[in-house]
Amino acid sequence: MKQTNFASKLEKLATPALVASLSGIQRGIEREALRIQPSGKIAKTPHPEGVGHPLTHSSITTDFSESLLEFITPVSTSAEQTLSQLRDLQKHTLAHMGNEMLWPMSMPCFIEDQEDIVLAQFGSSNIGKMKTLYREGLKNRYGSMMQAIAGVHFNTSFPESFWLALKEHELDSGELQEFVSNKYLGLIRNFKRELWLISYLFGASPALCSSFLQGKQSNLPFEKQGKGTLYLPHGTALRLGDLGYTNSEQSSLKVMYNSLAEYVTGLQRAIRCRSDLYEGIEDFRADEPKQLNKNILQIENEFYSPIRPKRNAQKHETPTQALSRGGIEYIEIRALDVNPFVDTGISIEQIRFLDVFLTYCLLKDTPFMSWEEQQESDNNLQRVISTGRDTSTTLQRGDEQVTIAQWGSEIFADLKVVAQLFDSAHQSTLYTETVNKLATWIESPDETFSGQLVSALRETGGDASEQALSIAKQYKEAHLKGDYQFYSEASLNEQAMRSFEDEKAVLASDELSFKAFLQDYFEKA
């Protein structure tokens, strides 16, 4: 086989120091999961008290609603350890949930009315009330139903040894952090260009309960099955489409990724620009506020993107202030559906693939990305979401139309070379085996997550919710029977108790009224 330009470049780049550094890649996972009743309906009970306080617990909290749990693993260089941590956190939480279970899908269970989705409560401290009011704003801007969707966030960073080896190879004489930030931005641009592949392979939300639409019409080519299941015969990831968490005003912001200053400026403009659309919703200045403020984004976290540059913020810093201060520290991937085929919502094979894919995105050539090209990439993603497993679907690549099979095969040819580097670093064959296996899915759409789900759905002839409820019961039983792998019950109970003490300290430290606190926050943002 003829060597690709990327493979030739990588051959020169792959010094022993750079290859060895790949074993030091750090990862962390944030997995969301709805709490459900045994009937399969959304739970309306408060956050389980036995697991700790959602404001101050570092590993178990809530996202939009009281029922949408979020499990956060510490940073680790071991993918296996990360999954063990995630499994332990879920086991501990399930033990404190009575007869409730974790919904194993991204698209939510049956929800009769939006009011059944109770806003997450974080206590009476200023920061706790701010978090809840922010969610009140999301509810009033987009509706609660959209906020009931669950996903998996994958955080990753390359070690300093990697950056030093790469910087030396490129004969870069500039400041290290600037070099790192620019390389991460290049990764982001390439990720956005080929994000459609993630949706094709790992999209696991081709179906939904019709209650999600709340009587609204959709222009998607749904087929109906059972009492109320709607599914796309060739679809992949409804969560990433127009039914998911989107903001119609955000496209006008034109947030770009060609430089850190450009990205920060675009996002800061959004949190300062008033929105005509939300002008009529009372903000924090009112006696009964319904949102934080009347800007296009209440805070920066409202900006939807399938990938984000991140830096751990210091006290009172916003995300962009942290980036401006210290540059990019790690990358957050937000494009993953919950994987229903494993109890952790993400598999070891997915992690290995993401290691390879993100390194490929970082090391390949990464020209600047115009707004028009970003739109083209978004359009490609939407095509894959709707009809990605239809072999006649084509994507736009520059001036040409290409099939998924053609483009995907070209990408995998390069991924196989990167996988070999990871296997050298880990003294294994696991990365190559993973990439080789997933490469066959390009020609076999039924092997993808969405393909397997649709096949199973058609086989049963029933509702997708029945399938999901059966999986939820199976996973709860396995979790409760299994042993702790990383934590212990005692250590997790100690974390829970400590989180309540920490929340009391946060409350005691408040010196301003809630309005004054928010006024001060937004003046400094």
Secondary structure as GFF3:
##gff-version 3
##sequence-region A 1 525
A	DSSP	alpha_helix	5	13	.	.	.	ID=ss1
A	DSSP	alpha_helix	16	21	.	.	.	ID=ss2
A	DSSP	three_ten_helix	22	24	.	.	.	ID=ss3
A	DSSP	beta_strand	26	36	.	.	.	ID=ss4
A	DSSP	three_ten_helix	49	51	.	.	.	ID=ss5
A	DSSP	beta_strand	60	62	.	.	.	ID=ss6
A	DSSP	beta_strand	68	72	.	.	.	ID=ss7
A	DSSP	alpha_helix	79	94	.	.	.	ID=ss8
A	DSSP	beta_strand	101	102	.	.	.	ID=ss9
A	DSSP	three_ten_helix	114	116	.	.	.	ID=ss10
A	DSSP	alpha_helix	126	142	.	.	.	ID=ss11
A	DSSP	three_ten_helix	145	148	.	.	.	ID=ss12
A	DSSP	beta_strand	152	157	.	.	.	ID=ss13
A	DSSP	alpha_helix	160	169	.	.	.	ID=ss14
A	DSSP	alpha_helix	176	193	.	.	.	ID=ss15
A	DSSP	alpha_helix	195	202	.	.	.	ID=ss16
A	DSSP	beta_strand	207	209	.	.	.	ID=ss17
A	DSSP	three_ten_helix	210	213	.	.	.	ID=ss18
A	DSSP	beta_strand	223	225	.	.	.	ID=ss19
A	DSSP	beta_strand	229	231	.	.	.	ID=ss20
A	DSSP	three_ten_helix	238	240	.	.	.	ID=ss21
A	DSSP	three_ten_helix	250	253	.	.	.	ID=ss22
A	DSSP	alpha_helix	260	270	.	.	.	ID=ss23
A	DSSP	three_ten_helix	300	302	.	.	.	ID=ss24
A	DSSP	beta_strand	307	310	.	.	.	ID=ss25
A	DSSP	alpha_helix	319	326	.	.	.	ID=ss26
A	DSSP	beta_strand	330	336	.	.	.	ID=ss27
A	DSSP	alpha_helix	348	363	.	.	.	ID=ss28
A	DSSP	alpha_helix	371	387	.	.	.	ID=ss29
A	DSSP	beta_strand	394	397	.	.	.	ID=ss30
A	DSSP	beta_strand	400	403	.	.	.	ID=ss31
A	DSSP	alpha_helix	404	426	.	.	.	ID=ss32
A	DSSP	alpha_helix	430	439	.	.	.	ID=ss33
A	DSSP	three_ten_helix	440	442	.	.	.	ID=ss34
A	DSSP	three_ten_helix	445	447	.	.	.	ID=ss35
A	DSSP	alpha_helix	449	460	.	.	.	ID=ss36
A	DSSP	alpha_helix	464	481	.	.	.	ID=ss37
A	DSSP	alpha_helix	489	508	.	.	.	ID=ss38
A	DSSP	alpha_helix	514	524	.	.	.	ID=ss39
###
